[in-house]
């Protein structure tokens, strides 16, 4: 087998598999939790979802699992079968190909292990597979690793990053390519940012507990408030996530840009560039609304993010005058953005006539 056999199956491409295995930040998280919580795994039946090449299934088997079902809907299961056999665990690990709604396991399981997270926690995530497996196959009192997730929003002054990713198109060898710049502004980019550029404290916009979460909990429509920690020009918003296992809170997988880690995670931070930067001031108030949802039902491969962001300044002792600073949409699509998609993502700046208490 080579990656050429999986031209339309990116999860089975050798370069994708290699990058995931080399993501030590998340691999060490799983390795540490599985090792320290081995009493939950020993002599138990474990389901490993989105098993990839089988690394997490092998970790569970090494910790003494009685039976491991390694499931993936990608043809990467062909590699996983070879790896399991090569490591001598074919008597413990059963590799299965398909989606949870279509598969039938021989028995219910004591725990589910899955690297379900995606960019911005939800985009391209496998969270629906986890919920389907939980509802059909997890025993009462069973565990999900990881089961706790949180998504955070923060404002940042990433001028150089914006220049590299967006403003570069203003003049390319003397040619005006602003049309392409509009495409760059219409979609989030994934990049490694620095905590030194942050302008605000992180604001939690989503908390999930996968032992209880429902599908309707996976969509965000909420008010936001950002507290300024350093004055500067807002060039972008950042989204980053953290996940934990409720039975082992000492270990956390975090994409917080303020953390200094010797490893670089695949997820990094999701960057939402704004069209018109503006100065954020400590004495002003910043509020708004964030929406984050799928474009099609049950398809986390196509999502949109919408932010309305207001700046409030003191008008008198009781009132605050608010100015609309950002009114923008970002699209995360599987394919090419159309011109109408890009047009729908242009910032609609203006001033409100309303006064808020």
C-alpha positions in Angstrom: 0.0 0.0 0.0 1.1 3.5 -0.8 -0.5 6.9 -0.4 -1.3 6.7 -4.2 -3.9 4.1 -3.3 -5.8 6.6 -1.2 -5.8 9.6 -3.5 -9.2 10.8 -2.1 -8.7 9.6 1.4 -6.5 12.1 3.1 -6.4 10.3 6.5 -4.7 7.4 4.8 -2.0 9.5 3.1 1.5 8.7 4.4 2.4 12.4 4.9 -0.8 13.0 7.0 -0.1 9.9 9.1 3.5 10.9 9.7 2.5 14.4 10.8 0.0 13.1 13.2 2.5 10.7 14.7 5.0 13.4 15.0 2.6 15.7 16.9 4.2 15.0 20.2 2.0 17.5 22.1 -1.1 15.4 21.7 0.6 12.0 21.5 2.2 12.5 24.9 -1.1 13.7 26.3 -2.7 10.4 25.4 0.3 8.3 26.4 0.5 9.9 29.8 -3.2 9.7 30.6 -3.5 6.0 29.4 -0.4 5.1 31.5 -1.6 6.9 34.7 -5.2 5.6 34.3 -4.3 2.1 33.3 -6.6 0.8 36.1 -9.5 1.9 33.9 -8.1 -0.1 31.0 -6.7 -3.3 32.4 -8.9 -6.3 31.8 -11.5 -4.0 30.2 -13.0 -3.7 26.7 -12.0 -0.5 24.9 -13.2 1.1 21.7 -10.6 3.3 19.9 -12.3 5.5 17.4 -10.6 7.1 14.4 -7.8 4.7 15.2 -5.5 5.8 12.3 -2.4 3.6 12.2 -3.4 2.0 15.6 -1.1 3.8 18.0 -3.8 4.5 20.7 -5.1 1.0 20.3 -1.6 -0.4 20.9 -1.2 1.8 24.0 -4.5 0.4 25.4 -3.4 -3.1 24.6 0.0 -2.6 26.3 -1.8 -1.4 29.4 -3.6 -4.7 29.7 -6.9 -4.2 27.9 -8.8 -7.5 27.5 -10.2 -6.5 24.1 -9.7 -3.4 21.9 -11.9 -2.5 18.9 -9.9 -0.2 16.7 -12.4 1.5 14.3 -11.9 4.0 11.4 -13.9 4.8 8.4 -10.7 5.6 6.4 -8.8 2.9 4.5 -6.0 3.7 6.9 -7.3 0.6 8.7 -5.3 -1.4 6.2 -2.1 0.0 7.7 -3.5 -0.4 11.2 -4.1 -4.2 10.6 -0.4 -4.6 9.5 0.9 -2.6 12.5 -1.2 -4.6 15.0 0.0 -7.9 13.5 3.6 -6.8 13.4 3.5 -5.9 17.1 1.9 -9.2 18.1 -1.5 -7.8 19.4 -3.8 -9.4 16.8 -5.3 -11.6 19.6 -6.3 -8.4 21.5 -7.0 -5.8 18.9 -9.7 -6.1 16.3 -9.4 -3.6 13.5 -12.8 -2.6 11.9 -13.5 -0.3 9.0 -16.7 1.8 8.8 -18.7 4.4 10.6 -20.2 3.8 14.1 -23.8 4.1 12.8 -23.1 1.2 10.4 -21.0 -1.1 12.6 -22.1 -3.7 15.1 -19.7 -4.5 17.9 -19.8 -7.9 19.6 -20.3 -6.3 23.0 -20.6 -3.0 24.8 -17.4 -1.3 25.9 -16.0 0.1 29.1 -14.3 3.1 27.6 -13.9 5.1 24.4 -10.6 6.6 23.4 -10.6 9.0 20.5 -8.5 11.9 19.1 -11.7 13.6 18.1 -10.6 17.2 18.1 -10.4 19.4 15.1 -9.3 22.9 14.3 -11.2 25.4 16.6 -12.1 22.2 18.4 -15.0 21.4 16.1 -13.9 21.9 12.5 -13.1 18.6 10.8 -13.6 17.0 14.2 -14.9 13.4 14.8 -17.2 14.5 17.7 -20.3 13.0 16.1 -18.6 9.6 15.8 -17.9 9.8 19.6 -21.5 10.7 20.4 -22.8 7.9 18.2 -20.5 5.4 19.8 -21.4 6.6 23.3 -25.1 6.3 22.8 -24.9 2.8 21.2 -21.9 1.0 22.8 -20.7 2.6 26.0 -21.6 0.9 29.2 -23.2 2.9 32.0 -20.4 4.5 34.0 -17.9 4.0 31.2 -15.3 6.7 30.2 -14.5 8.8 27.2 -10.9 10.0 26.7 -10.8 13.0 26.5 -14.3 14.0 27.6 -13.8 17.6 28.6 -13.3 20.3 26.0 -13.2 24.1 26.0 -12.9 26.7 23.2 -11.5 30.2 23.8 -11.6 33.5 21.9 -8.9 36.2 22.3 -7.9 39.4 20.3 -4.4 39.7 19.0 -2.0 42.1 17.3 -0.5 39.7 14.7 0.6 42.4 12.2 3.4 40.4 10.7 1.2 37.3 10.3 -1.5 39.4 8.6 1.1 41.0 6.3 2.4 37.6 5.3 -1.0 35.9 4.8 -3.2 38.7 3.5 -1.5 42.1 2.8 1.2 40.4 0.7 -1.4 40.3 -2.1 -1.7 44.1 -2.4 1.4 44.2 -4.5 3.0 41.2 -6.1 5.8 42.0 -8.4 4.1 45.3 -9.2 0.7 43.8 -9.8 -2.5 44.5 -7.8 -3.8 41.2 -6.5 -6.3 42.6 -3.9 -8.9 40.2 -5.3 -6.9 37.3 -3.8 -6.4 39.2 -0.6 -10.2 39.1 -0.2 -10.1 35.4 -0.3 -7.4 35.3 2.3 -9.5 37.4 4.6 -12.6 35.2 4.1 -11.2 32.1 5.7 -9.4 31.3 9.0 -5.8 30.3 8.8 -4.1 27.9 11.1 -0.8 29.3 12.4 1.5 29.3 15.4 1.0 32.6 17.2 2.7 34.1 20.2 1.3 35.2 23.5 3.3 38.4 23.4 0.9 39.7 20.7 -2.3 39.1 22.7 -4.4 42.2 23.5 -7.1 40.6 25.7 -7.8 37.9 28.3 -9.1 34.7 26.8 -12.9 34.4 26.8 -14.4 30.9 27.0 -17.1 30.5 24.3 -17.8 26.8 24.6 -17.5 24.0 27.2 -18.2 20.4 26.4 -18.6 17.3 28.5 -18.9 14.4 26.0 -20.5 12.1 28.6 -23.5 14.4 28.5 -23.3 16.5 25.4 -26.0 16.5 22.8 -25.8 17.5 19.1 -27.4 20.9 19.8 -24.6 21.7 22.3 -22.1 21.7 19.4 -23.1 25.0 18.0 -22.2 28.4 19.4 -24.4 31.5 19.4 -23.4 33.6 22.4 -22.5 37.0 23.6 -18.8 37.7 24.2 -16.9 40.2 26.3 -13.1 40.7 26.0 -11.1 42.4 28.7 -8.1 44.4 27.4 -4.8 43.4 29.0 -2.5 45.4 26.6 -3.3 48.3 24.3 -2.6 47.8 20.7 -4.1 47.3 17.2 -6.5 44.4 16.8 -5.5 42.7 13.6 -7.3 39.4 14.3 -9.2 37.1 16.6 -7.7 33.8 17.7 -9.5 30.6 18.6 -7.8 27.9 20.6 -8.9 24.9 22.6 -8.0 22.8 25.6 -9.1 19.2 26.3 -8.8 17.1 29.5 -9.8 13.7 30.9 -12.1 14.2 33.9 -10.5 11.3 35.7 -7.0 12.7 35.3 -7.2 16.5 35.4 -3.4 16.8 36.0 -2.9 16.3 32.3 -4.2 18.9 29.7 -3.8 19.2 26.0 -3.8 22.9 25.4 -3.3 25.1 22.3 -3.0 28.3 24.4 -0.5 30.6 22.6 0.8 31.8 26.0 2.1 28.4 26.9 5.7 27.6 26.2 6.1 24.0 25.0 9.0 22.2 23.3 6.5 20.6 21.0 4.3 22.2 18.2 0.8 20.8 17.9 -0.9 20.3 14.5 -3.9 22.4 15.7 -1.9 25.5 16.8 -4.4 28.5 16.7 -7.1 29.4 14.3 -6.7 33.0 13.1 -9.6 35.2 12.0 -8.2 38.3 10.3 -10.3 41.5 10.3 -10.3 44.0 7.4 -9.8 47.2 9.4 -7.5 47.1 12.4 -8.3 49.4 15.3 -6.8 50.4 18.6 -8.1 48.5 21.7 -7.9 50.6 24.9 -7.9 49.5 28.5 -10.6 52.0 29.5 -13.0 50.9 26.8 -15.5 48.0 26.9 -15.6 45.3 24.1 -18.6 43.1 23.7 -20.4 41.4 20.9 -21.7 38.1 19.6 -20.1 34.9 18.2 -21.7 32.3 16.1 -20.0 29.1 15.1 -22.0 26.4 13.3 -22.1 23.9 10.5 -23.3 25.0 7.0 -25.0 21.6 6.5 -26.5 19.3 9.1 -24.0 16.9 10.7 -21.2 18.1 8.5 -18.3 19.5 10.5 -16.2 19.8 7.4 -18.0 22.9 6.3 -18.6 25.6 9.0 -19.0 29.3 9.4 -17.9 31.8 12.1 -19.7 35.1 12.5 -18.5 37.9 14.8 -20.1 41.2 15.7 -17.8 43.2 17.9 -18.6 46.5 19.6 -16.4 49.1 21.3 -18.0 51.0 24.2 -16.8 54.3 25.6 -18.2 56.1 28.6 -20.8 58.7 27.5 -21.9 59.8 31.0 -22.2 58.2 34.4 -24.9 55.8 33.3 -24.6 55.2 29.6 -22.1 53.8 27.2 -21.9 54.7 23.5 -21.1 51.7 21.3 -19.4 51.6 18.0 -19.6 48.6 15.7 -16.0 47.7 15.0 -16.3 44.2 13.3 -19.2 42.6 11.5 -17.7 39.7 9.6 -18.1 36.1 8.5 -15.4 33.5 7.9 -15.9 30.3 6.0 -14.2 26.9 6.5 -14.9 24.8 3.5 -13.8 21.5 2.0 -13.4 23.0 -1.5 -12.8 26.3 -3.3 -14.6 29.4 -2.1 -16.8 31.0 -4.8 -16.9 34.7 -5.4 -20.3 34.9 -3.7 -18.8 33.1 -0.7 -16.1 35.7 -0.5 -18.5 38.6 -0.9 -20.5 37.3 2.0 -17.4 37.4 4.2 -16.6 41.1 3.7 -16.6 43.2 6.9 -19.6 45.4 7.2 -18.3 48.3 9.3 -20.5 51.0 10.7 -21.7 52.8 13.7 -24.7 51.9 15.8 -27.1 54.6 16.9 -28.0 52.7 20.0 -27.0 53.4 23.5 -26.4 50.7 26.1 -26.6 50.9 29.8 
